[in-house]
């Protein structure tokens, strides 16, 4: 497992996303936001894969999901 706290420079998470099938999309995003504050302090941005394709619906839809993503961005985008 990578030790994100040792990243010497700011970095972005590119093309990340989550589907809701079999899980809790808003919960996953909230967990990422919590991790960002403690284990990824150099995280400077997130590029979300906001699309519906044959593999799942990765779009940011619904108030719980958009609220969780907003909290993630507050911590990540400086």
DAGIBEL-V262072 format. One record per backbone hydrogen bond with DSSP energy under -0.5 kcal/mol. NH is the residue of the N-H (numbers start at 1). CO is the residue of the C=O. Records with the same first field share a line. If there is no record, write none. Layout:
NH: CO ; CO
This chain:
4: 2
6: 3
7: 4
11: 42
13: 45
14: 12
16: 47
23: 20
25: 23
28: 24
29: 25
30: 26
31: 27
32: 28
33: 29
34: 30
35: 31
36: 32
37: 33
38: 34
39: 35
40: 35 ; 36
43: 40
44: 11
45: 11
47: 13
48: 46
49: 16
50: 48
51: 49
53: 51 ; 56
56: 53
58: 51 ; 56
61: 59
66: 62
67: 63
68: 64
69: 65
70: 66
71: 67
72: 68
73: 69
74: 70
75: 71
76: 72
77: 73
78: 44 ; 76
